[in-house]
Amino acid sequence: MLDSHIASSTPAMQMTHGKHDPLAVPGHRYLVAREGLFVEVARPWVHAILEVATSQVPLPFGSARPLARIKLLCGQIPSDLMTAFVDQARRALPNECGAWIVWHADRRAFDLIKLAATSATADNLAYERPVLEQGWSLVMDVHSHGRAPAFFSRTADHDDKQAGEVKLAGVLGRVDGVPEWRFRLAACGLLKELSP
């Protein structure tokens, strides 16, 4: 029964030597390819194929490496939302703060949701996860580090590896001066650093 559930909820497929049909519905699947194991994720705002593990020998399947990419279906996150979060972080100094950037595919609209902190200090943040209305998807989970540099902590690593979650993660540091950013994609436990 467990194997049946896993096969239907998280399938694995062998890459063909012909055309690859992208995952057309929200979800994820594993791709066994010539180069090794890949994960393909689809959400209303993103489609990505990411390498999970490299095989030590070429496998007899089609190639996935040329398809490996991250495509933001929602387009670029508006700079005014990023600026609004910098302003929020400056108001929260010396403490950390957080927000979600969300996307509504039908409306083609972004929004910034300030997170309700259950505790916030200069080096720690705990918050309640918002419950999104139908049609909205989490795109980016962003938090500040106050006066400290931007980096992903062990707590952030743990949070970003939640099973099945797909999101961009952002950290804003040096809020009291020239802000610095770090970004990554969190996809089903895999963390991929992105350039700012």
Solvent accessible surface area in square Angstrom, and as a share of the most:
residue,aa,sasa,rsa
1,M,209,0.93
2,L,124,0.62
3,D,115,0.59
4,S,78,0.50
5,H,114,0.51
6,I,84,0.43
7,A,64,0.49
8,S,91,0.59
9,S,58,0.37
10,T,34,0.20
11,P,52,0.32
12,A,73,0.56
13,M,61,0.27
14,Q,115,0.51
15,M,8,0.04
16,T,79,0.46
17,H,134,0.60
18,G,58,0.56
19,K,167,0.71
20,H,27,0.12
21,D,96,0.50
22,P,73,0.46
23,L,32,0.16
24,A,99,0.77
25,V,98,0.56
26,P,93,0.58
27,G,22,0.21
28,H,34,0.15
29,R,33,0.12
30,Y,61,0.23
31,L,0,0.00
32,V,42,0.24
33,A,0,0.00
34,R,98,0.36
35,E,25,0.11
36,G,5,0.05
37,L,60,0.30
38,F,0,0.00
39,V,2,0.01
40,E,0,0.00
41,V,0,0.00
42,A,9,0.07
43,R,50,0.18
44,P,59,0.37
45,W,2,0.01
46,V,0,0.00
47,H,14,0.06
48,A,0,0.00
49,I,3,0.02
50,L,6,0.03
51,E,55,0.25
52,V,61,0.35
53,A,52,0.40
54,T,91,0.53
55,S,31,0.20
56,Q,185,0.82
57,V,93,0.53
58,P,112,0.70
59,L,51,0.26
60,P,106,0.67
61,F,42,0.18
62,G,1,0.01
63,S,32,0.21
64,A,0,0.00
65,R,113,0.41
66,P,112,0.70
67,L,64,0.32
68,A,42,0.33
69,R,106,0.39
70,I,49,0.25
71,K,106,0.45
72,L,64,0.32
73,L,73,0.36
74,C,7,0.04
75,G,35,0.34
76,Q,160,0.71
77,I,19,0.10
78,P,46,0.29
79,S,85,0.55
80,D,95,0.49
81,L,27,0.13
82,M,33,0.15
83,T,77,0.45
84,A,39,0.30
85,F,0,0.00
86,V,17,0.10
87,D,61,0.31
88,Q,11,0.05
89,A,1,0.01
90,R,104,0.38
91,R,180,0.66
92,A,29,0.23
93,L,45,0.22
94,P,70,0.44
95,N,53,0.27
96,E,14,0.06
97,C,12,0.07
98,G,2,0.02
99,A,0,0.00
100,W,5,0.02
101,I,0,0.00
102,V,1,0.01
103,W,5,0.02
104,H,13,0.06
105,A,36,0.28
106,D,127,0.66
107,R,157,0.57
108,R,152,0.55
109,A,35,0.27
110,F,41,0.17
111,D,68,0.35
112,L,38,0.19
113,I,50,0.25
114,K,142,0.60
115,L,9,0.05
116,A,63,0.49
117,A,56,0.43
118,T,89,0.51
119,S,56,0.36
120,A,36,0.28
121,T,66,0.38
122,A,58,0.45
123,D,120,0.62
124,N,80,0.41
125,L,26,0.13
126,A,42,0.33
127,Y,55,0.21
128,E,108,0.48
129,R,133,0.48
130,P,36,0.23
131,V,146,0.84
132,L,49,0.24
133,E,132,0.59
134,Q,175,0.78
135,G,39,0.38
136,W,49,0.17
137,S,20,0.13
138,L,20,0.10
139,V,0,0.00
140,M,8,0.03
141,D,13,0.07
142,V,0,0.00
143,H,32,0.14
144,S,0,0.00
145,H,10,0.04
146,G,1,0.01
147,R,134,0.49
148,A,39,0.30
149,P,53,0.33
150,A,7,0.05
151,F,90,0.37
152,F,26,0.11
153,S,35,0.22
154,R,214,0.78
155,T,84,0.49
156,A,9,0.07
157,D,44,0.23
158,H,126,0.56
159,D,61,0.32
160,D,7,0.04
161,K,106,0.45
162,Q,76,0.34
163,A,103,0.80
164,G,30,0.29
165,E,27,0.12
166,V,9,0.05
167,K,2,0.01
168,L,10,0.05
169,A,4,0.03
170,G,0,0.00
171,V,0,0.00
172,L,0,0.00
173,G,0,0.00
174,R,106,0.39
175,V,0,0.00
176,D,82,0.42
177,G,40,0.38
178,V,131,0.75
179,P,43,0.27
180,E,61,0.27
181,W,52,0.18
182,R,91,0.33
183,F,28,0.12
184,R,10,0.03
185,L,0,0.00
186,A,0,0.00
187,A,0,0.00
188,C,25,0.15
189,G,28,0.27
190,L,46,0.23
191,L,48,0.24
192,K,94,0.40
193,E,92,0.41
194,L,53,0.26
195,S,100,0.64
196,P,128,0.80
